[in-house]
Amino acid sequence: MYKIKKTISFRQKLLLIIFVFMALPILFSMGNIIVTSLNVVKEQTIKSEKYNLELADVYFSKLVDDVIQSMNYVHFDSEIRSILNRGLQEPIPPRAFLDINAKLDHITRNSYIRMAILPAEGDYYFSNTSFNGSFEYEQLEAWFEKVESISTYQVYRFLAKDLQDAREPGHLLYQNDQVIVLGRKLTNYRGETTAYMFAGVNKIALDHLTKNLAEDRTIFLLDENGSVLYDDSDILISQLFPYYEQMDEQDSYLIMDSGDDDNLLIYQPFSNGDWTIVSAMPYHTAIDELGNAYTFNVYILTMALILLVIILLFVVNRYLQPIGNLAAIAKEIDAGNLEVRSNIRRNDEIGRLSMAFDLMLDRIQEALGKVKLEQRMKRKAEMAVLQSKIKPHFIFNVLSTLRIQVLKNNDEQSADLILSFGKFLRSVYKGDESISLEEEVEHMTDYIDVINSMRRHPIKLHTLISYEAKHVIVPRFFIQPIVENACKHGIQNHHGSITITSYVEDGHVIVYVQDDGEGMDETDLNTLQKSLKYDKRQMIATYLKEPRKEFGIGLKNVYERMTLIYGDRFELYIQSKRKKGSTVRLRFPADTKMEVEDEGSSR
């Protein structure tokens, strides 16, 4: 025991103590609930079953009310009464059967009600099933007598025995599963019976309720003699209910011992008539249903205990989590991300450590920004010194003088070449590191003019630049190496063309540089594409260490430069086939004010 105690950490001991002191009261409370709740479960079970029985009573009563309502519509329909009244004097025409059948079908639409009207004179009856069948008066004489025993506006509710006797060949209910049938007579103004109307609902209509109840629960509907009108299990229909004599009007439930298990019977008078509605189910099933609620409460308490332990773990780990965050931030810094910050602000030692950590990162980033700015200024100074040595203004003045002299000799072609070369030199000596895409494309036009003067077969340049793309700010000379590569390696000793296409899509500039030259085979293309898969860190680590193939140096320079500027936001993709030319696709953010990452901008 002592060894186990030594191996358990303080945090584990604390959690164990809290768990034990929380579990003991919960277990004691649950034991007390189980011991003292048997009577409560019984009362709640009976109350719950009474509620279910009341729902069944409401549903069954509504079905009977719907039947009576449909019979009332027929009883007070002037057209039906008129046809039936004439039926005492003359045969009812066939057309009347079709009309009344259609009207009965309309009255009972969207319901399970079946209705039949049997004229006092004649051999055929009306039905909402659109079938005017024949009937034998003698077969229904007993039913007619029962209906005659009541007044015109009363409804006779047939007993289970009546329905059982009626399910014989030749009877109206033969092969019919109606379990509730009502009857009434129709009379004329002299009080003479013109017809007998019967309506009811089948077992399917009542099953709509019982199918949603528990699997072991059975609903019964008993007539005034205790015989079963409806039984969802189809076992006791038309039989005397076994426990009818034990059902006391003063009580509303019975617990009957049936050998294997006790049965719980809940009963109450039917709301529509002198019938009784009964719910029967195994007592243990009813107890289990409510017992499940108590079991659910146990689960709730258990989950609450687990939740409390989780909260405790969270509180204990709260003081360790900031240290883990600082370790993760250190890992990010090691990967080269100096933008990350802990942002942990607490009034304790960890808070002060985190704040000092963030301040250190701010100072490091500020120092790096100064170094980048110094490097940029140094590059610009070196470029200025170089340009001053070449004296560009002097060169431009000489070129202008040469052009004027050539024009005097009417050599316009040479004059245009000198003009293009002068514009090309102005772009080279221009101090800006970024220009608009429109200016970059114009520079390519001058470059092609100069190149064509040295070629036997000139190259045609086509440009398709959208209006949005023209004003995007881009790095200077990012297209020129690609065009130069196409002129030097793609289109060598024959005519050809280069097409530059650009547009803006989803906030990014898409640039295509396409030529119809020699192209590359699959091996060279794969080698070139693999050489371009670098990020910033890899680019610095491998710079000038790997031999570069001549056909790829221009593309690689473009890729390295654009990656240093845009980072992961820059994409370059190459397509090429031997003898079918090459296509270079560039994609980078469409900024109107370019932020170059290597120019000392601290973000």
C-alpha distance (Angstrom), angle and dihedral (degrees) to the residues before:
residue distance angle dihedral
M1 . . .
Y2 3.78 . .
K3 3.81 91.2 .
I4 3.82 91.4 50.4
K5 3.78 89.9 49.8
K6 3.80 90.6 53.1
T7 3.81 93.4 50.7
I8 3.82 93.8 52.0
S9 3.78 114.3 89.0
F10 3.78 123.7 -130.9
R11 3.80 91.6 -107.9
Q12 3.82 91.2 52.4
K13 3.81 91.4 48.3
L14 3.78 91.1 50.8
L15 3.81 92.1 49.9
L16 3.82 92.0 47.1
I17 3.80 93.1 51.8
I18 3.79 92.6 48.4
F19 3.81 91.5 47.4
V20 3.85 93.0 50.7
F21 3.80 94.4 47.6
M22 3.78 91.0 48.0
A23 3.81 96.6 43.9
L24 3.83 96.7 50.7
P25 3.84 96.1 60.2
I26 3.80 90.8 43.9
L27 3.82 92.5 51.5
F28 3.82 91.6 46.8
S29 3.81 90.5 48.9
M30 3.79 93.2 49.2
G31 3.82 91.7 48.3
N32 3.80 90.1 53.0
I33 3.80 90.6 49.0
I34 3.82 92.4 51.6
V35 3.83 92.7 48.8
T36 3.81 97.5 46.0
S37 3.82 100.4 35.7
L38 3.84 102.4 70.1
N39 3.79 93.8 95.7
V40 3.77 90.9 40.7
V41 3.80 90.2 52.9
K42 3.80 90.4 50.1
E43 3.81 92.7 50.3
Q44 3.77 92.9 44.6
T45 3.80 91.1 47.6
I46 3.79 92.0 53.1
K47 3.79 90.7 45.8
S48 3.80 91.3 49.5
E49 3.81 92.0 49.0
K50 3.80 90.6 48.5
Y51 3.77 88.7 54.3
N52 3.81 91.2 50.9
L53 3.79 89.6 47.6
E54 3.79 91.0 51.5
L55 3.80 89.0 53.1
A56 3.80 90.0 51.5
D57 3.81 90.2 47.4
V58 3.81 91.0 52.1
Y59 3.79 91.4 49.0
F60 3.82 94.9 46.9
S61 3.80 91.8 44.2
K62 3.77 90.7 52.2
L63 3.80 90.1 53.2
V64 3.81 90.8 52.3
D65 3.82 90.8 45.7
D66 3.81 89.6 51.5
V67 3.81 89.8 52.2
I68 3.82 92.1 49.7
Q69 3.82 90.6 45.6
S70 3.81 90.8 52.7
M71 3.82 90.4 48.9
N72 3.81 89.5 51.4
Y73 3.81 91.1 53.0
V74 3.79 89.0 54.3
H75 3.81 93.7 43.1
F76 3.78 93.3 55.4
D77 3.81 97.4 38.7
S78 3.79 106.1 117.3
E79 3.82 95.3 -156.0
I80 3.82 93.5 53.0
R81 3.82 92.6 45.0
S82 3.80 90.6 49.0
I83 3.82 93.3 52.0
L84 3.82 91.9 46.4
N85 3.82 91.9 48.0
R86 3.82 90.7 52.9
G87 3.78 88.1 47.4
L88 3.81 89.2 72.4
Q89 3.82 89.7 61.6
E90 3.83 103.9 33.5
P91 3.83 139.3 9.7
I92 3.77 115.3 -79.6
P93 3.85 109.7 -110.7
P94 3.86 118.4 -119.5
R95 3.80 90.8 -117.3
A96 3.82 89.5 62.3
F97 3.80 90.4 57.5
L98 3.82 90.3 55.3
D99 3.81 93.2 47.5
I100 3.79 96.0 46.6
N101 3.79 92.4 43.3
A102 3.81 89.3 53.8
K103 3.80 91.2 48.0
L104 3.81 91.8 50.1
D105 3.79 89.4 49.4
H106 3.81 90.0 51.0
I107 3.81 92.6 49.3
T108 3.81 93.1 50.8
R109 3.82 97.7 38.7
N110 3.82 117.6 138.7
S111 3.81 91.6 18.4
Y112 3.78 140.5 91.5
I113 3.83 93.1 -121.6
R114 3.80 117.5 130.7
M115 3.81 115.9 -162.4
A116 3.81 134.7 -174.7
I117 3.83 131.3 -179.2
L118 3.82 116.2 -159.7
P119 3.85 113.2 -164.1
A120 3.79 115.7 -134.6
E121 3.82 87.7 -127.9
G122 3.80 121.6 42.0
D123 3.80 140.0 40.6
Y124 3.83 101.8 -103.5
Y125 3.77 132.6 71.1
F126 3.80 136.9 -152.7
S127 3.82 121.1 -116.0
N128 3.80 138.5 178.5
T129 3.79 87.9 -131.7
S130 3.84 88.0 75.9
F131 3.80 91.6 -114.3
N132 3.82 122.6 115.7
G133 3.77 100.1 -159.2
S134 3.76 128.0 -178.9
F135 3.81 124.1 -110.8
E136 3.78 138.8 -168.2
Y137 3.79 114.6 -121.1
E138 3.80 92.6 -148.7
Q139 3.83 91.6 56.7
L140 3.81 90.7 57.0
E141 3.78 99.8 33.8
A142 3.83 92.0 104.7
W143 3.79 90.9 53.0
F144 3.79 92.0 46.8
E145 3.80 90.1 53.5
K146 3.80 91.8 52.4
V147 3.80 91.3 50.9
E148 3.83 90.9 46.1
S149 3.81 89.0 56.1
I150 3.81 91.4 69.7
S151 3.78 132.1 61.6
T152 3.80 124.1 -95.5
Y153 3.81 96.0 -97.8
Q154 3.78 96.9 43.1
V155 3.80 126.8 94.5
Y156 3.79 123.6 -137.3
R157 3.81 115.8 -142.7
F158 3.78 110.0 -150.5
L159 3.80 118.4 -135.2
A160 3.78 126.2 -125.0
K161 3.84 90.2 -105.4
D162 3.82 90.7 53.7
L163 3.80 90.5 53.6
Q164 3.79 92.6 45.3
D165 3.83 92.3 51.5
A166 3.81 90.3 46.9
R167 3.81 94.4 58.4
E168 3.82 93.2 86.6
P169 3.81 131.8 110.3
G170 3.79 112.2 -75.8
H171 3.79 95.1 22.1
L172 3.80 124.4 117.1
L173 3.84 91.7 -117.3
Y174 3.78 96.0 46.2
Q175 3.82 109.1 136.3
N176 3.79 89.8 2.6
D177 3.81 122.9 127.5
Q178 3.82 97.8 -155.7
V179 3.80 109.5 142.1
I180 3.83 99.6 -179.0
V181 3.82 116.7 47.3
L182 3.82 126.8 173.0
G183 3.77 128.0 -171.6
R184 3.80 138.7 -166.2
K185 3.79 137.9 163.6
L186 3.78 129.4 -117.0
T187 3.82 118.7 -141.7
N188 3.78 138.0 -175.8
Y189 3.77 126.8 -126.2
R190 3.84 90.6 -83.1
G191 3.80 90.9 56.5
E192 3.79 94.1 -108.5
T193 3.81 115.8 145.0
T194 3.78 109.1 -113.5
A195 3.82 99.3 175.1
Y196 3.81 146.0 -12.8
M197 3.79 118.8 -121.5
F198 3.81 123.4 -156.3
A199 3.81 125.4 -177.5
G200 3.77 135.9 167.7
V201 3.77 149.0 143.7
N202 3.77 129.3 -107.0
K203 3.77 130.4 -128.3
I204 3.82 93.4 -96.0
A205 3.80 91.3 66.7
L206 3.82 92.1 55.1
D207 3.80 93.0 42.6
H208 3.83 89.2 64.0
L209 3.79 87.8 77.4
T210 3.78 101.6 36.8
K211 3.82 94.3 50.3
N212 3.83 88.5 66.4
L213 3.81 93.0 53.6
A214 3.80 126.8 87.8
E215 3.77 116.3 -63.8
D216 3.85 94.1 -116.3
R217 3.82 95.8 44.4
T218 3.83 119.2 101.0
I219 3.81 125.9 -166.7
F220 3.82 120.3 -150.6
L221 3.79 130.6 -171.4
L222 3.82 112.9 -158.6
D223 3.79 128.4 -166.2
E224 3.81 123.1 -135.1
N225 3.81 90.7 -83.9
G226 3.80 93.3 54.4
S227 3.80 95.3 -107.4
V228 3.77 118.6 139.6
L229 3.80 115.4 -104.6
Y230 3.78 95.1 171.8
D231 3.79 131.6 20.9
D232 3.81 117.9 167.3
S233 3.81 89.5 -151.5
D234 3.88 92.9 54.3
I235 3.81 91.3 -133.4
L236 3.82 106.6 108.8
I237 3.81 103.0 28.3
S238 3.85 110.3 143.6
Q239 3.82 90.8 5.8
L240 3.79 128.1 111.6
F241 3.79 110.1 -94.5
P242 3.84 106.6 -108.6
Y243 3.81 96.2 -133.3
Y244 3.81 98.2 36.8
E245 3.80 94.1 111.9
Q246 3.84 92.8 51.9
M247 3.80 92.5 52.4
D248 3.80 106.8 105.4
E249 3.77 118.9 -158.2
Q250 3.82 90.8 -139.7
D251 3.79 93.5 57.9
S252 3.78 128.5 52.8
Y253 3.80 102.2 -155.1
L254 3.81 144.0 42.5
I255 3.79 133.0 -163.2
M256 3.80 105.8 -154.1
D257 3.79 125.0 -171.6
S258 3.81 109.1 -132.0
G259 3.81 98.2 172.9
D260 3.78 103.5 -107.5
D261 3.78 94.7 46.0
D262 3.78 141.7 -9.8
N263 3.80 116.6 -99.3
L264 3.77 121.6 -140.8
L265 3.84 112.7 -146.2
I266 3.79 120.1 -168.0
Y267 3.81 115.3 -175.4
Q268 3.78 140.3 170.1
P269 3.83 137.9 167.0
F270 3.79 114.1 -80.5
S271 3.81 111.9 -108.0
N272 3.81 93.3 -134.3
G273 3.80 110.6 51.3
D274 3.79 139.0 -20.5
W275 3.77 93.5 -54.9
T276 3.81 131.9 114.2
I277 3.78 129.1 -131.6
V278 3.82 118.1 -150.4
S279 3.81 134.6 -171.6
A280 3.81 117.2 -160.2
M281 3.77 128.9 -176.6
P282 3.82 139.6 146.4
Y283 3.78 109.1 -78.7
H284 3.81 93.6 -133.9
T285 3.82 89.5 55.2
A286 3.78 91.4 53.8
I287 3.80 90.8 46.8
D288 3.80 90.9 47.6
E289 3.80 92.2 53.0
L290 3.79 91.4 57.0
G291 3.78 91.1 36.0
N292 3.77 87.5 59.2
A293 3.78 87.5 61.8
Y294 3.80 90.2 57.5
T295 3.79 89.5 45.4
F296 3.78 87.7 52.5
N297 3.81 88.6 53.4
V298 3.79 89.1 53.8
Y299 3.80 88.9 52.1
I300 3.79 89.9 49.5
L301 3.80 91.7 52.5
T302 3.80 90.4 46.7
M303 3.79 91.2 50.7
A304 3.81 89.0 48.3
L305 3.79 89.3 53.6
I306 3.79 91.4 49.2
L307 3.80 90.4 47.1
L308 3.80 90.1 51.8
V309 3.80 90.7 51.5
I310 3.81 89.5 49.7
I311 3.80 90.2 50.6
L312 3.79 88.9 49.7
L313 3.78 90.3 51.5
F314 3.78 89.1 49.7
V315 3.79 91.7 51.8
V316 3.81 92.3 47.3
N317 3.79 92.8 47.0
R318 3.79 92.8 44.6
Y319 3.79 90.5 85.5
L320 3.81 92.3 48.4
Q321 3.80 97.7 45.6
P322 3.84 96.8 72.7
I323 3.81 89.9 55.5
G324 3.82 89.2 52.5
N325 3.81 89.0 49.7
L326 3.78 90.7 53.1
A327 3.81 89.8 51.1
A328 3.81 90.5 51.4
I329 3.81 90.6 49.4
A330 3.79 90.1 51.1
K331 3.81 88.4 53.8
E332 3.82 90.2 51.8
I333 3.80 90.2 50.9
D334 3.79 90.0 50.7
A335 3.81 88.0 55.1
G336 3.82 89.5 56.0
N337 3.82 101.0 -99.4
L338 3.79 107.3 133.0
E339 3.82 93.6 166.1
V340 3.82 94.0 77.6
R341 3.84 120.0 102.5
S342 3.79 132.0 -176.7
N343 3.85 95.0 -137.8
I344 3.83 89.1 -165.5
R345 3.80 108.5 153.7
R346 3.79 114.5 -178.3
N347 3.79 135.0 144.4
D348 3.80 95.0 -121.5
E349 3.80 141.6 71.2
I350 3.83 92.7 -76.1
G351 3.79 90.8 52.9
R352 3.80 92.1 51.3
L353 3.81 91.0 47.1
S354 3.81 91.4 50.7
M355 3.80 92.7 48.2
A356 3.81 90.9 50.5
F357 3.81 89.1 49.0
D358 3.83 91.8 52.8
L359 3.81 92.2 46.7
M360 3.82 89.7 51.5
L361 3.81 90.3 53.0
D362 3.82 91.0 48.7
R363 3.80 90.9 53.3
I364 3.82 92.8 46.3
Q365 3.80 91.2 50.3
E366 3.79 91.3 46.6
A367 3.81 90.7 51.0
L368 3.81 91.4 49.2
G369 3.80 89.3 50.1
K370 3.76 90.8 53.9
V371 3.81 90.9 49.0
K372 3.81 91.0 50.9
L373 3.78 91.2 47.8
E374 3.81 90.7 50.2
Q375 3.80 90.6 49.7
R376 3.79 91.1 49.9
M377 3.78 92.0 49.5
K378 3.80 89.2 47.7
R379 3.81 92.0 52.6
K380 3.78 91.5 48.8
A381 3.79 91.0 48.9
E382 3.79 91.5 50.1
M383 3.81 90.2 48.7
A384 3.78 90.7 49.3
V385 3.81 91.0 51.0
L386 3.79 90.7 49.1
Q387 3.78 93.1 48.4
S388 3.77 91.7 46.9
K389 3.79 89.7 54.1
I390 3.77 92.0 54.8
K391 3.80 92.3 46.9
P392 3.81 96.4 -141.7
H393 3.81 94.3 -167.8
F394 3.76 90.0 58.9
I395 3.81 91.2 49.9
F396 3.84 92.2 48.8
N397 3.83 90.8 49.4
V398 3.82 90.9 51.0
L399 3.81 91.7 48.7
S400 3.81 90.5 49.8
T401 3.80 90.6 51.0
L402 3.83 91.5 48.6
R403 3.80 90.4 50.2
I404 3.80 92.2 52.1
Q405 3.81 91.1 49.8
V406 3.82 91.4 49.1
L407 3.82 91.4 49.5
K408 3.81 89.2 52.6
N409 3.82 86.9 59.0
N410 3.84 89.8 50.2
D411 3.81 92.4 -116.6
E412 3.79 97.5 141.2
Q413 3.83 94.4 164.6
S414 3.80 92.0 59.2
A415 3.80 89.8 43.5
D416 3.81 90.9 54.3
L417 3.80 90.0 48.8
I418 3.81 91.3 52.0
L419 3.83 89.2 48.0
S420 3.81 92.4 51.2
F421 3.79 91.8 45.7
G422 3.79 90.4 50.3
K423 3.78 92.3 50.5
F424 3.81 89.1 47.8
L425 3.80 91.3 52.8
R426 3.81 91.1 48.1
S427 3.83 88.9 55.7
V428 3.80 90.4 48.8
Y429 3.82 93.5 50.6
K430 3.79 94.2 41.4
G431 3.80 108.9 118.3
D432 3.83 98.8 -144.5
E433 3.81 115.3 104.7
S434 3.83 92.8 -158.0
I435 3.80 131.8 40.5
S436 3.79 137.8 168.2
L437 3.78 118.7 -77.7
E438 3.81 88.9 -118.0
E439 3.84 90.6 59.1
E440 3.82 90.5 46.7
V441 3.82 90.9 54.2
E442 3.84 91.7 46.8
H443 3.81 87.8 53.2
M444 3.83 88.4 55.0
T445 3.82 89.6 54.0
D446 3.82 90.9 55.5
Y447 3.80 90.1 45.3
I448 3.83 92.4 53.7
D449 3.83 90.2 48.7
V450 3.81 90.2 55.1
I451 3.83 92.4 44.5
N452 3.81 92.5 50.0
S453 3.83 90.5 56.8
M454 3.79 88.7 63.7
R455 3.81 96.7 43.3
R456 3.76 130.7 84.6
H457 3.78 90.9 -146.9
P458 3.83 113.8 39.2
I459 3.80 123.6 -135.4
K460 3.79 122.4 -129.8
L461 3.82 118.5 -137.8
H462 3.83 120.5 -153.6
T463 3.81 121.9 -172.2
L464 3.82 126.8 -166.1
I465 3.82 107.2 178.3
S466 3.82 121.0 166.0
Y467 3.80 120.0 -133.2
E468 3.83 92.9 -112.0
A469 3.81 92.8 50.4
K470 3.83 94.9 51.4
H471 3.82 93.6 70.8
V472 3.80 97.8 45.3
I473 3.83 113.2 115.9
V474 3.82 112.2 -123.7
P475 3.82 136.9 172.9
R476 3.81 112.0 -85.4
F477 3.86 117.0 -103.6
F478 3.85 95.2 9.1
I479 3.84 91.7 130.8
Q480 3.83 98.0 38.5
P481 3.87 96.4 75.8
I482 3.81 90.1 51.6
V483 3.83 92.3 49.5
E484 3.80 90.7 44.6
N485 3.82 90.2 51.1
A486 3.83 90.1 51.0
C487 3.83 92.0 49.8
K488 3.79 94.5 46.0
H489 3.83 101.7 41.1
G490 3.80 108.0 12.2
I491 3.82 102.8 44.3
Q492 3.79 106.1 28.6
N493 3.84 117.2 147.8
H494 3.80 102.8 1.2
H495 3.78 142.6 59.4
G496 3.78 117.2 -76.9
S497 3.77 146.6 149.0
I498 3.79 138.2 -127.9
T499 3.81 121.8 -153.4
I500 3.82 123.6 -160.9
T501 3.81 114.2 -164.2
S502 3.80 125.9 178.3
Y503 3.81 138.4 170.8
V504 3.80 139.9 153.9
E505 3.81 120.2 -106.3
D506 3.85 127.7 173.7
G507 3.80 92.4 -16.9
H508 3.80 93.8 -50.0
V509 3.81 132.6 103.8
I510 3.80 115.3 -125.0
V511 3.84 114.9 -158.8
Y512 3.82 124.0 -175.7
V513 3.85 121.6 -168.8
Q514 3.81 107.5 -171.9
D515 3.81 130.5 177.6
D516 3.80 133.3 -180.0
G517 3.80 95.5 -140.6
E518 3.80 135.6 116.8
G519 3.80 96.8 -57.4
M520 3.82 124.4 -166.6
D521 3.76 135.3 -82.8
E522 3.79 120.7 -115.8
T523 3.81 95.1 -97.0
D524 3.82 94.8 54.2
L525 3.81 90.9 43.1
N526 3.82 92.7 53.3
T527 3.80 91.2 46.9
L528 3.80 91.3 51.3
Q529 3.81 93.8 46.8
K530 3.81 92.5 49.8
S531 3.81 90.4 51.2
L532 3.82 89.6 57.3
K533 3.82 96.8 55.1
Y534 3.81 98.9 99.8
D535 3.76 135.1 129.0
K536 3.80 123.3 -155.7
R537 3.80 96.2 -88.8
Q538 3.80 94.0 46.6
M539 3.79 90.0 46.4
I540 3.80 92.0 56.7
A541 3.83 93.6 42.9
T542 3.81 95.8 50.3
Y543 3.79 99.8 34.1
L544 3.81 111.2 137.8
K545 3.84 91.7 -9.2
E546 3.82 99.4 99.2
P547 3.82 122.1 61.1
R548 3.81 112.4 -111.8
K549 3.76 125.0 -143.1
E550 3.77 113.0 -124.0
F551 3.81 95.4 -123.8
G552 3.81 91.0 56.7
I553 3.78 104.7 44.6
G554 3.82 95.5 91.6
L555 3.79 93.4 48.6
K556 3.79 91.7 45.5
N557 3.80 91.8 52.3
V558 3.81 90.1 50.9
Y559 3.80 91.3 47.8
E560 3.82 93.8 48.8
R561 3.79 93.6 46.5
M562 3.83 95.7 46.7
T563 3.81 91.4 44.7
L564 3.80 91.0 53.0
I565 3.82 88.9 51.6
Y566 3.82 102.5 40.4
G567 3.80 103.1 18.8
D568 3.81 115.8 -162.5
R569 3.80 90.1 -7.2
F570 3.82 90.7 75.9
E571 3.82 121.1 84.4
L572 3.82 129.3 -175.9
Y573 3.78 123.2 -173.1
I574 3.84 129.2 177.9
Q575 3.79 130.1 -157.4
S576 3.80 121.9 -174.9
K577 3.79 142.5 153.5
R578 3.76 129.1 -172.9
K579 3.86 111.5 -92.2
K580 3.85 90.2 1.4
G581 3.78 102.4 82.5
S582 3.79 133.0 -118.5
T583 3.81 136.4 -88.2
V584 3.82 124.8 -156.8
R585 3.82 116.3 -163.9
L586 3.83 120.1 -163.6
R587 3.83 125.0 -172.6
F588 3.83 125.0 -176.4
P589 3.85 138.1 143.9
A590 3.80 116.2 -65.5
D591 3.82 97.8 -126.9
T592 3.79 120.7 168.5
K593 3.81 86.8 -160.7
M594 3.79 111.1 37.3
E595 3.81 118.4 -142.6
V596 3.81 107.1 -156.4
E597 3.79 111.9 -155.8
D598 3.78 95.3 -148.3
E599 3.82 94.6 52.8
G600 3.77 96.7 80.9
S601 3.79 99.9 -96.7
S602 3.80 108.5 153.7
R603 3.74 111.7 -152.5
